[in-house]
Amino acid sequence: MRIFILLWLCLAPVFCWAGDAVLAAGKDAAPTARQLYRRGRASLEAEKYTEAIRSFDGLISKFPSDQLVPEARKYRAIAARARKKAAAAAAIAGERAQGEGQPQEIPKLVPQTVRPAEKPAEEQAGPVKGDPAKCKSWYVNNNHPSCNWYDALAYCEGRLPTVIQLQERNLAECPSGKKGGVCGRRYWSSEGDGARAKTVIFGNGGEINSDIKSLPRIFVQCAGPAGN
């Protein structure tokens, strides 16, 4: 028994030193790929909301402060929410960087490509080819087009407008109270994820929705010279 006690007294400092060395090495180790991804994701969210704030502020500036129509009030509210989200995302990114013992500078997230297994079933066999001719033909009832998102993308030769661009057009073409024509129509945007894409309703404050890409009877405006 005395021998075991003597051995423990001799070896205990060695074990403690080794444990401290391991902890120190772990503290100074470079962040893992997962940690970098999380920090980058938070940084990307902050950048996205900051860009949205600039776009909405530009729209709001078109209205005199004493003549805020409903659309301007809506854009102002959206900008305020975007500011809060940007501040929260930036704070999260900063806290994660500090918690990992790294500088405040946060790496940008490289956009991740979608793996084939994550694509919708209709795209598993390859890219879906749209038919631009369907966007030129119209249903008799309600004067709706027969094209879906893939047809619209082909019709515009890959130049569908963003949500912000569509909202700017809505603001110009459908001021408060205006009806008829393009006002009241739903338009495809270039933004989406997987099997769904975002759409914007004109004449309704630029309301944003998410629709299935294969859904027909949604209107299309191109961001470039192609199509209409």
PAMIDREN-318527 format. One record per atom (N, C-alpha, C): residue in three letters; x, y negated, z negated. Coordinates in steps of 0.2 Angstrom, whole numbers, plus 2048, in hexadecimal, padded with zeros to 3 digits. Atoms other than C-alpha are relative to their C-alpha. Layout:
BEGIN
ALAXYZ;...
end
This chain:
BEGIN
MET804806800;MET800800800;MET8047FA800;ARG7FC806800;ARG80E7F47FC;ARG8037FF807;ILE7FD8017F9;ILE8167F780D;ILE7FB7FD804;PHE8058037FB;PHE8067F3816;PHE7FF7F87FE;ILE801807803;ILE8047E380B;ILE8067FC803;LEU7FA8037FE;LEU8167DE80F;LEU8007FF808;LEU8018017F9;LEU8137E1822;LEU7FB7FB802;TRP8058067FF;TRP8047D6822;TRP8027F97FF;LEU7FE807801;LEU80C7C881A;LEU8067FE805;CYS7FB8027FB;CYS81A7C9826;CYS7FD7FE807;LEU8038017F9;LEU80F7CA836;LEU7FB7FB800;ALA805804800;ALA8017BF831;ALA8027F9804;PRO7FE8067FD;PRO80A7AF836;PRO801801808;VAL7FF7FF7F9;VAL80F7B7847;VAL7F9800804;PHE8077FF7FD;PHE7FC7BB84B;PHE7FD7F9800;CYS803807800;CYS7F77A9846;CYS8037FC805;TRP7FD8047FB;TRP8047A1851;TRP7FE802807;ALA8027FE7F9;ALA7FF7AC860;ALA7F97FE801;GLY8078037FF;GLY7ED7A785D;GLY8007F9802;ASP8008077FE;ASP7F179585D;ASP8037FF807;ALA7FD8017F9;ALA7FB79786D;ALA7FB801805;VAL8057FF7FB;VAL7ED79F876;VAL7FA7FB800;LEU805805800;LEU7E0792870;LEU8037F9804;ALA7FD8067FD;ALA7ED784876;ALA800801807;ALA8007FF7F9;ALA7EF78C887;ALA7F9800803;GLY8078007FD;GLY7DC78E889;GLY7FE7F9801;LYS802808800;LYS7DA77B885;LYS8037FD806;ASP7FC8037FA;ASP7E7776892;ASP7FF803806;ALA8017FC7FA;ALA7E178289F;ALA7FC7FC805;ALA8048047FB;ALA7DA77B8AF;ALA7F9802800;PRO8087FE800;PRO7C777B8B1;PRO7FF805805;THR8027FA7FC;THR7BF78A8B8;THR7FC7FD806;ALA8048027FA;ALA7B77898C9;ALA7F97FF7FE;ARG807801803;ARG7A678A8C0;ARG7FF7F97FD;GLN800806803;GLN7AA77B8B6;GLN8017FA805;LEU7FF8057FB;LEU7B07718C5;LEU7FA7FF804;TYR8068007FC;TYR7A07768CE;TYR7FB7FC7FC;ARG805803804;ARG7957708C0;ARG8017F87FF;ARG7FE807800;ARG79F75F8BE;ARG7FE7FD807;GLY8018037F9;GLY79E75D8D1;GLY7F97FF802;ARG8078007FF;ARG78B7618D1;ARG7FD7FA7FD;ALA802806804;ALA7887538C4;ALA8027FA804;SER7FD8067FD;SER7937478CE;SER7FC7FF807;LEU8048017FA;LEU78974B8DE;LEU7F97FD7FF;GLU806803802;GLU7797488D6;GLU8007F97FF;ALA7FF807801;ALA77F7378D0;ALA8007FC806;GLU7FF8047F9;GLU7847328E2;GLU7FA800804;LYS8068007FC;LYS7747388E9;LYS7FB7FB7FE;TYR805804803;TYR76972E8DD;TYR8037F8801;THR7FD8067FF;THR77571F8DF;THR7FF7FE808;GLU8018017F9;GLU7737208F2;GLU7F87FE801;ALA807801800;ALA7607218F0;ALA7FE7F97FD;ILE802807803;ILE7607118E5;ILE8027FB805;ARG7FF8057FB;ARG7697078F2;ARG7FB800806;SER8068007FB;SER75C70C8FF;SER7FA7FD7FE;PHE807803803;PHE74D7088F4;PHE8017F97FF;ASP7FF807801;ASP7556F88EF;ASP8007FC806;GLY8008037FA;GLY7576F3901;GLY7F97FF802;LEU8078007FE;LEU7446F7904;LEU7FD7FB7FB;ILE803805805;ILE73F6ED8F4;ILE8027F9802;SER7FE8077FE;SER7496DE8FA;SER7FC7FC805;LYS8048027FA;LYS73D6DC909;LYS7FA7FC7FD;PHE806803803;PHE72F6D68FD;PHE8027FB7FB;PRO7FF806805;PRO72E6C58F4;PRO7FE8037F9;SER8017FD807;SER72E6C88E1;SER7F97FE7FE;ASP807802802;ASP71D6BF8E0;ASP7FA803805;GLN8057FD7FC;GLN7156CA8EE;GLN802807801;LEU7FE7F9800;LEU7196DC8E9;LEU7FA804802;VAL8067FC7FE;VAL70D6E68F3;VAL8018077FD;PRO8007FA803;PRO7096F88ED;PRO807804802;GLU7FB7FD7FE;GLU7176FF8F8;GLU8077FE7FC;ALA7FA803804;ALA7246F48F0;ALA8018027F9;ARG8017FE807;ARG71E6F88DF;ARG8038087FF;LYS7FE7F9800;LYS72070B8E3;LYS808801801;TYR7F98007FF;TYR7327088EA;TYR8047FE7FA;ARG7FC802806;ARG7376FF8DA;ARG8008057FB;ALA8017FB805;ALA73070C8CF;ALA805806802;ILE7FB7FA7FE;ILE73A71A8D9;ILE8077FE7FF;ALA7F9803801;ALA74A70F8D8;ALA8018017F9;ALA7FF800808;ALA74870E8C5;ALA8018077FE;ARG7FF7F9802;ARG7467218C4;ARG807802802;ALA7F97FE7FD;ALA7557238CF;ALA8067FE7FC;ARG7FB803804;ARG75F7188C4;ARG8018047FA;LYS8007FC807;LYS75B7228B4;LYS803807802;LYS7FD7FA7FE;LYS75F7328BD;LYS808800802;ALA7F98017FE;ALA77072B8C4;ALA8047FF7F9;ALA7FC801807;ALA7757268B2;ALA8008067FC;ALA8007FA803;ALA7707368AB;ALA805805803;ALA7FB7FC7FD;ALA77A7408B8;ALA8077FE7FF;ALA7F9802801;ALA7897358B6;ALA8028027F9;ALA7FF7FF807;ALA7887378A3;ALA8028077FF;ILE7FF7F9801;ILE78774A8A4;ILE807802803;ALA7FA7FF7FD;ALA79674A8B0;ALA8067FE7FC;GLY7FB802805;GLY7A07408A4;GLY8018047FA;GLU8007FC806;GLU79C74A895;GLU803807802;ARG7FD7FA7FE;ARG7A175A89E;ARG8077FF801;ALA7F98017FF;ALA7B17538A3;ALA8047FF7FA;GLN7FD801806;GLN7B574D892;GLN8008067FC;GLY8007FA804;GLY7B075D88A;GLY805805802;GLU7FB7FB7FD;GLU7BC767895;GLU8077FD7FF;GLY7FA803801;GLY7CA75B890;GLY8037FD807;GLN7FE8037FA;GLN7CB7548A2;GLN7FF7F9801;PRO8018077FF;PRO7CC7428A9;PRO7F97FF802;GLN8078027FE;GLN7BC7398AD;GLN7FF801807;GLU8017FF7F9;GLU7BF73B8BF;GLU7FD806802;ILE8047FA7FF;ILE7B37488C6;ILE800802807;PRO7FF7FF7F9;PRO7B67518D6;PRO7F9801803;LYS8068007FC;LYS7A97508E3;LYS7FE808802;LEU8027F97FE;LEU79F7608E7;LEU800801807;VAL8007FE7F9;VAL7A27688F8;VAL7F9803801;PRO8067FD7FF;PRO79176C8FF;PRO801807802;GLN7FF7F8800;GLN78E77F8FE;GLN7FC802806;THR8037FD7FA;THR78978890E;THR7FB8067FD;VAL8057FB802;VAL77979390C;VAL802807802;ARG7FE7F97FE;ARG77E7A690C;ARG7FA803803;PRO8057FD7FC;PRO7747B0918;PRO7FA8037FC;ALA8057FC804;ALA76B7BA90A;ALA7FB7FB7FD;GLU804805803;GLU7647A9904;GLU7FC7FC805;LYS8048037FB;LYS75D7A4914;LYS7F9803800;PRO8077FD800;PRO74A7A6917;PRO800806805;ALA8007FA7FB;ALA7457B6920;ALA8007FE807;GLU8008027F9;GLU7417AD930;GLU8067FE803;GLU7F98027FE;GLU7537A7931;GLU8058057FF;GLN7FB7FB801;GLN75B7B792C;GLN804803807;ALA7FD7FD7FA;ALA75E7BD93E;ALA8047FB804;GLY7FD8057FD;GLY7657AC943;GLY7FC7FA800;PRO804806800;PRO76079A946;PRO7FA800803;VAL8078007FD;VAL74E79794A;VAL8007FB805;LYS8008057FA;LYS74D78F95B;LYS7F97FD801;GLY8078037FF;GLY73F78295D;GLY7FF7FF807;ASP8028017F9;ASP73577E96C;ASP7FE7F9800;PRO802807800;PRO73576B970;PRO7FA7FF804;ALA8068017FC;ALA72776D97C;ALA7FA8007FB;LYS8067FF805;LYS71B77196D;LYS7FF7F97FD;CYS801807803;CYS71E75F967;CYS7FD7FB805;LYS8038047FB;LYS718758977;LYS7F9801801;SER8077FE7FF;SER708761977;SER7FC7FF7FA;TRP804803805;TRP6FA75B96C;TRP7F98047FF;TYR8077FE801;TYR6EA763964;TYR7FB7FB802;VAL8058047FE;VAL6DA75C96A;VAL7FD7FD7F9;ASN803802806;ASN6D375B958;ASN8057FC7FC;ASN7FC804805;ASN6DB74D94D;ASN8067FE803;ASN7FA8037FC;ASN6E874A95B;ASN8078027FC;HIS7FA7FD804;HIS6F5755951;HIS805803805;PRO7FC7FC7FC;PRO70575C959;PRO8008077FE;SER8007F8801;SER70876F95A;SER8078027FE;CYS7FA7FE801;CYS71A76E955;CYS8028017F8;ASN7FE7FF806;ASN722775945;ASN8077FC7FF;TRP7F9803801;TRP73376F93D;TRP805802805;TYR7FB7FE7FC;TYR73E779948;TYR7FE7FD807;ASP8028037F9;ASP734773958;ASP8027F87FF;ALA7FF807801;ALA736761951;ALA8087FF801;LEU7F98017FF;LEU74976394F;LEU803801807;ALA7FE7FF7F9;ALA74B76A960;ALA7FD7FA805;TYR8028057FC;TYR74075C967;TYR8047FA7FF;CYS7FC805801;CYS74B74F95F;CYS807801801;GLU7F97FE7FF;GLU75B758964;GLU8047FF7FA;GLY7FC7FF806;GLY76075A952;GLY8007F97FC;ARG800807803;ARG75C74794D;ARG7FA7FF7FD;LEU806802804;LEU74E748941;LEU8027FB7FB;PRO7FE805805;PRO74D739935;PRO8008027F9;THR7FF7FE807;THR75173A923;THR7F97FD7FC;VAL806802804;VAL743737915;VAL8007F8800;ILE7FF807801;ILE74A725912;ILE7FE7FC807;GLN8028037FA;GLN749721925;GLN7F9800802;LEU8077FF7FF;LEU737727926;LEU7FC7FB7FC;GLN804804804;GLN73271D917;GLN8017F8802;GLU7FF8077FD;GLU73A70D91F;GLU7FC7FF805;ARG8058017FB;ARG73071092E;ARG7F97FF7FE;ASN807800803;ASN720713924;ASN7FF7F97FD;LEU800807803;LEU72470291B;LEU7FE7FB806;ALA8018057FA;ALA7256F992C;ALA7FA801804;GLU8067FE7FC;GLU717702935;GLU7F98007FD;CYS8077FF803;CYS70A705928;CYS8007FB7F9;PRO801804806;PRO7096F691C;PRO7FA8017FC;SER8067FF805;SER6FD6F690D;SER7F97FF804;GLY8078017FE;GLY6EB6FA913;GLY800802807;LYS8017FF7F9;LYS6EF6FD925;LYS7FF808802;LYS8027F97FE;LYS6E770D92D;LYS800801807;GLY8007FE7F8;GLY6E771693E;GLY807800803;GLY7F98007FD;GLY6F571994A;GLY8048057FC;VAL7FB7FB804;VAL704721941;VAL7FE8007F9;CYS801800807;CYS6FD71C930;CYS7FB8067FE;GLY8047FA802;GLY6F672C928;GLY803806802;ARG7FD7FA7FE;ARG701738931;ARG8068027FC;ARG7FA7FD804;ARG70E744929;ARG805801805;TYR7FB7FF7FB;TYR71F744931;TYR8068057FD;TRP7FA7FC802;TRP72E751930;TRP8067FB7FF;SER7FA803801;SER73E74B929;SER806805801;SER7FA7FC7FF;SER75075292B;SER8028047F9;GLU7FE7FD807;GLU751757918;GLU7FB8067FE;GLY8037FA802;GLY74C767911;GLY8058067FD;ASP7FC7FB803;ASP752777909;ASP7FC807802;GLY8027F97FF;GLY75078990F;GLY7FA800805;ALA8057FF7FC;ALA73F78C917;ALA7FB7FA800;ARG804806801;ARG73877B912;ARG8037F9802;ALA7FD8067FE;ALA73A769918;ALA7FC7FA7FD;LYS804806803;LYS735758911;LYS7FC7FC806;THR8048047FB;THR72774E91A;THR7FE7FA7FC;VAL802807802;VAL72273C918;VAL7F97FE803;ILE8078027FE;ILE710736919;ILE8007F8801;PHE8008077FE;PHE70E725922;PHE7F97FD7FD;GLY806803802;GLY70171991B;GLY7FE8027F9;ASN8027FD806;ASN70272190A;ASN8067FE7FB;GLY7FA801804;GLY711718902;GLY806804801;GLY7FA7FC7FF;GLY71D72390A;GLY8008077FC;GLU8017FA804;GLU717732900;GLU805806803;ILE7FC7FA7FE;ILE724741901;ILE7FD8067FE;ASN8037F9801;ASN71E753902;ASN806805803;SER7FB7FA7FE;SER727764905;SER7FB805804;ASP8047FB7FC;ASP72076F913;ASP804805803;ILE7FD7FB7FD;ILE72477F91A;ILE8027FF807;LYS7FD8027F9;LYS72F77D92A;LYS7FC803806;SER8047FD7FB;SER724789934;SER7F97FD801;LEU807803800;LEU71477F931;LEU8007FB806;PRO8018047FA;PRO70E777941;PRO7FB7FA7FE;ARG805806801;ARG703767943;ARG8037FB7FB;ILE7FD805803;ILE70F75B93B;ILE8047FC805;PHE7FD8047FA;PHE71574C945;PHE8087FF7FF;VAL7F88017FF;VAL72774794A;VAL8027FA803;GLN7FC8057FE;GLN73173894C;GLN807801800;CYS7F97FE7FF;CYS743739952;CYS8047FA7FD;ALA7FC805802;ALA75173094A;ALA8057FC805;GLY7FC8037FA;GLY75A72D95B;GLY7FC7FF806;PRO8048017FA;PRO75572A96D;PRO7FC805802;ALA8047FA7FD;ALA74E73B970;ALA7F98007FE;GLY8077FF802;GLY73C73F970;GLY7FC7F97FF;ASN804806801;ASN730731969;ASN8037FD7F9;
end
